[in-house]
Structure formats: C-alpha cells, structure tokens
Amino acid sequence: MTSVYAFSAVALDGETIDFSRYQGKVLLIVNVASECGFTPQYQGLQTLYESYQDQGLLVLGFPCNQFGRQEPGNPTQIADFCTQQYGVSFPLYEKIDVNGPQAHPLYTWLKAEKSGVLGSQSIKWNFTKFLLGRDGQVVQRYGPTTKPEALRRDIEHALEKENS
C-alpha cells in the first residue's frame, strides 16, 4: 500500500524533502496561493500548526498557480509574502501543478485516495486540504470553503490515534 512517505517535493529553499521524514506525524496538505480570496486562510493554517505541532501536526503548503494565476511569485516572493503577511512558519514547497498532465505525483495520489464532491478527483481551487493520519494515509479531504478552524476536531482525532 502506498503512503505519503513514498513521495518527495522541493521546498521553497530548493532542498528536496523526502516525506519519509514525516513518519508518525499527522499532515495537513494544502494547495495555497498568495492572491486568492481564500489567502487569509494562511492565518488559520498557521494557528492550527502552532496549536498542534507539539502533538505531531505538520501543515505542508504547496503553492499553485493553476487557478486564476493567483500565485505568480517566485520562491523568494512566496516565502516573503507568507512570513510577512501571515507569520507562516510551517513548511512551504515550490510551486506545483495539482491537476493535469504535469500534476505533482503527490497530488495525483492524494486525489485518487480521496475524491471530492460528487466523486470528482480534480482539485477545484486553491486551499483544498487533505488530512493524513500518522500512518501516512488520507483521512479526509476538505474543499476551499472549509475554514482551517473547522478541522480542529478531525485533527485532534487523528493526533489521538497511534501509528498503525
């Protein structure tokens, strides 16, 4: 069975991160953008990260420019925006595609594991969220309109579960 630990991605600083380093963590994976109506969710994501990181939560942000070209920045601009505007300290990765033939393999897997509304696999917009348990498997998928604070109960439940 494949898990998130089989993947890697390039961080904003250019380092390739093997996700096996996240074994045993609860992950919240989000495709993000700096010029989106949902961009203020960065604040809620940061609050979740600060609230639960000591218990094992990691928020992973994946900038994406596929929706209305709402993430035009380069890695330095993205990092500066996120830290200056929202105090983001959770890991951010280089811009990726989440749909189509160039979709990052991580997102191809995430979408196959947990479909969206009416069984749709494609990501509909920025700030779609995937919650993964300590076993590296997808627990839940949330649409862009689901605010980060609405995930608290599911995150707490996932944090309570031991590694399988």
VEXMAR-693688 format. One line per 2 residues: number of its first residue (from 1); their letters; for each residue z, y, x of N, C-alpha, C. Coordinates in Angstrom, 1 decimal, always signed. Layout:
! residues N
NUM) A) Z Y X Z Y X Z Y X ~ ...
//
This chain:
! residues 164
1) MT) +0.0 -1.2 +0.8 +0.0 +0.0 +0.0 +0.0 +1.2 +0.9 ~ -0.9 +2.2 +0.6 -0.9 +3.4 +1.4 +0.2 +4.3 +0.9
3) SV) +0.7 +5.1 +1.8 +1.7 +6.1 +1.5 +1.2 +7.4 +2.2 ~ +2.0 +8.5 +2.0 +1.7 +9.8 +2.6 +1.8 +9.7 +4.1
5) YA) +2.5 +8.7 +4.6 +2.8 +8.6 +6.0 +1.5 +8.2 +6.8 ~ +0.5 +7.7 +6.1 -0.8 +7.3 +6.7 -1.6 +8.5 +7.1
7) FS) -1.2 +9.7 +6.7 -2.1 +10.9 +6.9 -1.6 +11.9 +7.9 ~ -2.4 +12.8 +8.3 -2.1 +13.9 +9.2 -2.8 +15.1 +8.8
9) AV) -2.4 +16.2 +9.3 -3.0 +17.5 +9.0 -2.7 +18.5 +10.1 ~ -3.5 +19.5 +10.2 -3.4 +20.5 +11.2 -2.5 +21.7 +10.7
11) AL) -1.4 +22.0 +11.4 -0.5 +23.1 +11.0 -1.2 +24.4 +11.3 ~ -0.7 +25.5 +10.7 -1.3 +26.8 +11.0 -1.3 +27.2 +12.4
13) DG) -0.4 +26.6 +13.2 -0.3 +26.9 +14.6 -1.3 +26.0 +15.4 ~ -2.1 +25.2 +14.8 -3.1 +24.4 +15.4 -2.6 +23.0 +15.8
15) ET) -1.3 +22.7 +15.7 -0.8 +21.4 +16.0 -1.1 +20.4 +14.9 ~ -1.6 +19.2 +15.3 -1.9 +18.1 +14.4 -0.6 +17.4 +14.1
17) ID) -0.2 +17.4 +12.8 +1.1 +16.8 +12.4 +0.8 +15.4 +11.8 ~ +1.4 +14.4 +12.3 +1.3 +13.0 +11.8 +2.4 +13.0 +10.7
19) FS) +2.1 +12.7 +9.5 +3.1 +12.7 +8.4 +4.1 +11.6 +8.5 ~ +3.9 +10.6 +9.4 +4.9 +9.6 +9.6 +6.2 +10.3 +10.1
21) RY) +6.2 +11.5 +10.6 +7.4 +12.2 +11.0 +8.2 +12.6 +9.8 ~ +7.6 +12.5 +8.6 +8.4 +12.9 +7.4 +9.0 +11.7 +6.6
23) QG) +9.0 +10.5 +7.3 +9.5 +9.3 +6.6 +10.9 +9.6 +6.2 ~ +11.2 +9.1 +4.9 +12.6 +9.3 +4.4 +12.8 +10.6 +3.7
25) KV) +11.9 +11.5 +3.8 +12.0 +12.9 +3.1 +11.4 +12.8 +1.8 ~ +11.8 +13.7 +0.9 +11.2 +14.0 -0.4 +10.3 +15.1 -0.1
27) LL) +9.0 +15.0 -0.5 +8.0 +16.0 -0.2 +7.5 +16.7 -1.5 ~ +7.3 +18.0 -1.4 +6.6 +18.7 -2.4 +5.4 +19.3 -1.8
29) IV) +4.2 +18.8 -2.1 +3.0 +19.2 -1.5 +2.2 +20.1 -2.5 ~ +1.8 +21.3 -2.0 +1.3 +22.3 -2.9 +0.0 +23.0 -2.2
31) NV) -1.0 +23.1 -3.0 -2.2 +23.9 -2.5 -1.9 +25.3 -2.9 ~ -1.9 +26.2 -1.9 -1.5 +27.6 -2.1 -2.6 +28.6 -1.8
33) AS) -2.4 +29.8 -2.2 -3.3 +30.9 -1.9 -2.6 +32.2 -1.9 ~ -3.0 +33.2 -1.1 -2.4 +34.5 -1.0 -2.8 +35.5 -2.0
35) EC) -3.9 +35.3 -2.7 -4.4 +36.3 -3.6 -4.6 +35.8 -5.0 ~ -3.7 +34.9 -5.4 -3.8 +34.2 -6.7 -2.7 +34.8 -7.7
37) GF) -3.0 +34.7 -9.0 -2.0 +35.1 -9.9 -0.7 +34.3 -9.8 ~ -0.8 +33.1 -9.2 +0.4 +32.3 -9.0 +1.1 +32.4 -7.7
39) TP) +0.5 +33.3 -6.8 +1.1 +33.5 -5.5 +2.6 +33.8 -5.5 ~ +3.1 +34.5 -6.5 +4.6 +34.7 -6.5 +5.4 +33.4 -6.5
41) QY) +4.7 +32.3 -6.8 +5.4 +31.0 -6.7 +5.9 +30.7 -5.3 ~ +5.3 +31.3 -4.3 +5.8 +31.1 -3.0 +7.3 +31.4 -2.9
43) QG) +7.8 +32.4 -3.6 +9.2 +32.7 -3.6 +10.0 +31.5 -4.2 ~ +9.6 +30.9 -5.3 +10.3 +29.8 -5.9 +10.2 +28.6 -5.0
45) LQ) +9.1 +28.4 -4.4 +9.0 +27.2 -3.5 +9.9 +27.4 -2.3 ~ +10.0 +28.6 -1.8 +11.0 +28.9 -0.7 +12.4 +28.7 -1.1
47) TL) +12.7 +29.1 -2.3 +14.1 +28.9 -2.9 +14.4 +27.4 -3.0 ~ +13.4 +26.6 -3.5 +13.6 +25.1 -3.5 +13.9 +24.6 -2.2
49) YE) +13.1 +25.0 -1.2 +13.2 +24.5 +0.2 +14.6 +24.8 +0.7 ~ +15.0 +26.1 +0.6 +16.3 +26.5 +1.1 +17.4 +25.7 +0.4
51) SY) +17.3 +25.5 -0.9 +18.3 +24.8 -1.7 +18.5 +23.3 -1.3 ~ +17.4 +22.7 -1.0 +17.4 +21.2 -0.9 +17.0 +20.7 +0.5
53) QD) +16.7 +21.5 +1.4 +16.2 +21.0 +2.7 +17.3 +20.2 +3.4 ~ +18.6 +20.5 +3.3 +19.7 +19.8 +3.9 +19.8 +18.4 +3.3
55) QG) +19.3 +18.2 +2.1 +19.4 +16.9 +1.4 +18.1 +16.1 +1.6 ~ +17.1 +16.7 +2.3 +15.9 +15.9 +2.6 +14.7 +16.4 +2.0
57) LL) +14.6 +17.6 +1.4 +13.4 +18.1 +0.8 +12.6 +18.8 +1.8 ~ +11.3 +18.6 +1.8 +10.3 +19.4 +2.6 +9.2 +19.9 +1.6
59) VL) +8.9 +21.2 +1.7 +7.8 +21.7 +1.0 +6.7 +21.9 +2.0 ~ +5.5 +21.4 +1.6 +4.3 +21.5 +2.5 +3.3 +22.3 +1.8
61) GF) +2.9 +23.4 +2.4 +1.9 +24.3 +1.8 +0.5 +24.1 +2.4 ~ -0.5 +23.9 +1.6 -1.9 +23.7 +2.1 -2.8 +24.9 +1.5
63) PC) -3.0 +25.9 +2.3 -3.9 +27.0 +1.8 -5.2 +26.4 +1.4 ~ -5.8 +27.0 +0.4 -7.1 +26.5 -0.1 -7.9 +27.7 -0.7
65) NQ) -9.1 +27.8 -0.3 -10.0 +28.9 -0.7 -11.0 +28.5 -1.7 ~ -10.8 +27.4 -2.4 -11.8 +26.8 -3.3 -11.8 +27.5 -4.7
67) FG) -10.7 +28.2 -5.0 -10.6 +28.7 -6.4 -10.6 +30.2 -6.3 ~ -11.8 +30.8 -6.7 -11.9 +32.2 -6.7 -11.8 +32.9 -5.4
69) RQ) -12.0 +32.1 -4.3 -11.9 +32.7 -2.9 -10.6 +33.5 -2.8 ~ -9.5 +32.9 -3.2 -8.2 +33.5 -3.2 -7.4 +33.3 -2.0
71) EP) -7.9 +32.6 -1.0 -7.3 +32.5 +0.3 -8.3 +32.8 +1.4 ~ -8.7 +34.1 +1.6 -9.7 +34.4 +2.6 -9.2 +34.5 +4.0
73) GN) -7.9 +34.5 +4.2 -7.3 +34.8 +5.5 -7.5 +33.7 +6.5 ~ -7.4 +34.1 +7.8 -7.3 +33.1 +8.9 -5.9 +32.6 +9.1
75) PT) -5.6 +31.6 +9.9 -4.3 +31.1 +10.0 -3.2 +32.2 +10.3 ~ -3.5 +33.1 +11.2 -2.5 +34.1 +11.6 -2.3 +35.0 +10.4
77) QI) -3.3 +35.4 +9.6 -3.1 +36.3 +8.5 -2.3 +35.5 +7.4 ~ -2.6 +34.3 +7.2 -1.9 +33.5 +6.2 -0.4 +33.4 +6.6
79) AD) -0.1 +33.1 +7.8 +1.3 +33.0 +8.3 +2.0 +34.3 +8.1 ~ +1.3 +35.4 +8.5 +2.0 +36.7 +8.4 +2.3 +37.1 +7.0
81) FC) +1.3 +36.8 +6.1 +1.5 +37.2 +4.7 +2.7 +36.4 +4.1 ~ +2.7 +35.1 +4.4 +3.7 +34.2 +3.8 +5.1 +34.6 +4.3
83) TQ) +5.2 +34.9 +5.5 +6.6 +35.2 +6.1 +7.0 +36.6 +5.7 ~ +6.1 +37.5 +5.8 +6.4 +38.9 +5.5 +6.6 +39.2 +4.0
85) QY) +5.8 +38.6 +3.1 +5.9 +38.9 +1.7 +6.9 +38.0 +1.0 ~ +7.1 +36.7 +1.5 +7.9 +35.8 +0.7 +9.0 +35.1 +1.6
87) GV) +9.1 +35.4 +2.8 +10.0 +34.7 +3.7 +9.8 +33.3 +3.9 ~ +8.6 +32.8 +3.7 +8.3 +31.4 +3.8 +8.7 +30.8 +5.2
89) SF) +9.5 +29.7 +5.1 +9.9 +29.0 +6.4 +9.5 +27.6 +6.3 ~ +9.0 +27.1 +5.2 +8.5 +25.7 +5.1 +7.2 +25.6 +5.8
91) PL) +6.8 +24.3 +6.2 +5.6 +24.1 +6.9 +4.3 +24.5 +6.1 ~ +3.4 +25.2 +6.8 +2.1 +25.6 +6.2 +1.0 +25.0 +7.1
93) YE) +0.0 +24.6 +6.5 -1.1 +23.9 +7.2 -2.4 +24.8 +7.2 ~ -3.4 +24.4 +8.0 -4.6 +25.1 +8.0 -5.3 +24.9 +6.6
95) KI) -6.2 +25.9 +6.3 -6.9 +25.8 +5.0 -7.7 +24.5 +4.9 ~ -7.7 +24.0 +3.7 -8.4 +22.7 +3.4 -9.1 +22.9 +2.1
97) DV) -10.0 +21.9 +1.8 -10.6 +21.8 +0.5 -9.7 +20.7 -0.2 ~ -9.5 +20.8 -1.5 -8.8 +19.8 -2.2 -9.7 +19.1 -3.2
99) NG) -10.9 +19.6 -3.4 -11.9 +18.9 -4.3 -13.2 +18.8 -3.5 ~ -14.1 +18.0 -4.0 -15.4 +17.9 -3.5 -15.5 +17.0 -2.3
101) PQ) -16.8 +16.9 -1.7 -17.0 +16.0 -0.6 -16.3 +16.3 +0.7 ~ -15.8 +17.6 +0.8 -15.1 +17.9 +2.0 -13.6 +17.9 +1.8
103) AH) -13.1 +17.4 +0.7 -11.7 +17.4 +0.4 -10.9 +16.6 +1.5 ~ -9.8 +17.2 +1.8 -8.9 +16.6 +2.8 -8.5 +15.2 +2.3
105) PL) -8.5 +14.1 +3.2 -8.2 +12.8 +2.8 -6.8 +12.7 +2.1 ~ -5.8 +13.5 +2.5 -4.6 +13.6 +1.8 -4.7 +13.9 +0.3
107) YT) -5.5 +14.9 +0.0 -5.7 +15.3 -1.4 -6.6 +14.3 -2.1 ~ -7.5 +13.6 -1.5 -8.2 +12.5 -2.1 -7.3 +11.4 -2.6
109) WL) -6.3 +11.1 -1.7 -5.3 +10.1 -2.0 -4.4 +10.6 -3.1 ~ -3.8 +11.8 -3.0 -2.9 +12.3 -4.0 -3.5 +12.3 -5.4
111) KA) -4.7 +12.8 -5.5 -5.4 +12.8 -6.8 -5.6 +11.5 -7.4 ~ -5.9 +10.5 -6.5 -6.1 +9.1 -7.0 -4.8 +8.5 -7.5
113) EK) -3.7 +8.9 -6.8 -2.4 +8.3 -7.2 -1.8 +8.9 -8.5 ~ -2.1 +10.2 -8.7 -1.5 +10.8 -9.9 -2.6 +11.8 -10.5
115) SG) -3.2 +11.3 -11.6 -4.2 +12.2 -12.2 -3.5 +13.3 -13.0 ~ -4.3 +14.3 -13.3 -3.9 +15.5 -14.0 -4.0 +15.3 -15.5
117) VL) -4.1 +16.4 -16.2 -4.2 +16.4 -17.7 -5.4 +15.6 -18.1 ~ -5.3 +14.8 -19.2 -6.3 +14.0 -19.7 -7.0 +13.1 -18.7
119) GS) -6.3 +12.7 -17.7 -6.8 +11.8 -16.7 -7.7 +12.4 -15.7 ~ -7.8 +13.7 -15.6 -8.6 +14.3 -14.7 -8.0 +14.2 -13.3
121) QS) -8.9 +13.9 -12.3 -8.4 +13.8 -10.9 -8.5 +15.1 -10.2 ~ -9.5 +15.9 -10.5 -9.7 +17.1 -9.7 -8.5 +18.1 -9.9
123) IK) -8.3 +18.9 -8.8 -7.3 +19.9 -8.8 -8.0 +21.1 -9.6 ~ -7.3 +21.7 -10.5 -7.9 +22.7 -11.4 -7.7 +24.1 -10.8
125) WN) -6.6 +24.3 -10.0 -6.4 +25.7 -9.5 -5.3 +25.6 -8.4 ~ -5.1 +26.8 -7.8 -4.1 +26.9 -6.8 -2.7 +26.6 -7.4
127) FT) -1.8 +26.2 -6.5 -0.4 +25.9 -6.8 -0.2 +24.7 -7.8 ~ -1.1 +23.7 -7.6 -0.9 +22.4 -8.2 +0.1 +21.7 -7.2
129) KF) +1.0 +21.0 -7.8 +2.1 +20.5 -7.0 +2.2 +19.0 -7.2 ~ +2.5 +18.3 -6.0 +2.8 +16.8 -6.1 +4.1 +16.6 -5.5
131) LL) +5.0 +15.9 -6.2 +6.3 +15.5 -5.7 +6.2 +14.0 -5.2 ~ +6.7 +13.8 -4.0 +6.7 +12.5 -3.4 +8.1 +12.0 -3.1
133) GR) +8.4 +10.8 -3.4 +9.7 +10.2 -3.1 +9.9 +9.9 -1.6 ~ +11.1 +9.5 -1.3 +11.5 +9.1 +0.1 +10.6 +8.0 +0.6
135) DG) +10.0 +7.2 -0.3 +9.2 +6.1 +0.1 +7.7 +6.5 +0.4 ~ +7.4 +7.8 +0.3 +6.1 +8.3 +0.6 +5.1 +8.1 -0.6
137) QV) +5.6 +7.8 -1.8 +4.7 +7.6 -2.9 +4.8 +8.8 -3.9 ~ +3.7 +9.0 -4.6 +3.7 +10.1 -5.5 +4.6 +9.8 -6.7
139) VQ) +5.5 +10.7 -7.0 +6.4 +10.6 -8.2 +5.8 +11.3 -9.4 ~ +5.3 +12.5 -9.2 +4.8 +13.4 -10.3 +3.8 +14.4 -9.8
141) RY) +3.0 +14.8 -10.7 +2.0 +15.9 -10.4 +2.3 +17.0 -11.5 ~ +2.3 +18.3 -11.0 +2.5 +19.4 -11.9 +1.4 +20.4 -11.8
143) GP) +1.0 +21.0 -12.9 +0.0 +22.0 -12.9 +0.4 +23.3 -12.3 ~ -0.5 +24.2 -12.1 -0.2 +25.5 -11.5 +0.8 +26.3 -12.3
145) TT) +0.7 +26.2 -13.7 +1.6 +27.0 -14.5 +3.1 +26.5 -14.5 ~ +3.3 +25.3 -13.9 +4.7 +24.8 -13.8 +5.4 +25.6 -12.7
147) KP) +6.4 +26.3 -13.0 +7.1 +27.1 -12.0 +7.9 +26.2 -11.1 ~ +8.1 +26.6 -9.9 +8.9 +25.7 -9.0 +10.3 +25.4 -9.5
149) EA) +10.9 +26.4 -10.1 +12.3 +26.1 -10.6 +12.4 +25.1 -11.7 ~ +11.3 +24.8 -12.3 +11.2 +23.8 -13.4 +11.2 +22.4 -12.7
151) LR) +11.1 +22.3 -11.4 +11.0 +21.0 -10.7 +12.4 +20.5 -10.2 ~ +13.4 +21.4 -10.4 +14.7 +21.0 -9.8 +15.3 +19.7 -10.2
153) RD) +15.2 +19.4 -11.5 +15.8 +18.1 -11.9 +15.0 +16.9 -11.3 ~ +13.7 +17.0 -11.3 +12.9 +15.9 -10.7 +13.2 +15.8 -9.2
155) IE) +13.3 +16.9 -8.5 +13.6 +16.9 -7.1 +15.0 +16.3 -6.8 ~ +15.9 +16.7 -7.6 +17.3 +16.1 -7.4 +17.3 +14.6 -7.7
157) HA) +16.6 +14.2 -8.7 +16.5 +12.7 -8.9 +15.8 +12.0 -7.8 ~ +14.7 +12.6 -7.2 +14.1 +12.0 -6.1 +15.0 +11.9 -4.8
159) LE) +15.7 +13.0 -4.6 +16.7 +13.1 -3.5 +17.8 +12.0 -3.6 ~ +18.2 +11.7 -4.8 +19.2 +10.7 -5.0 +18.8 +9.3 -4.7
161) KE) +17.5 +9.0 -4.8 +17.0 +7.7 -4.5 +17.0 +7.4 -3.0 ~ +17.4 +6.2 -2.6 +17.4 +5.8 -1.2 +16.0 +5.4 -0.9
163) NS) +15.7 +5.3 +0.4 +14.4 +4.7 +0.9 +14.3 +3.3 +0.3 ~ +13.1 +3.1 -0.1 +12.8 +1.7 -0.6 +12.4 +0.8 +0.5
//
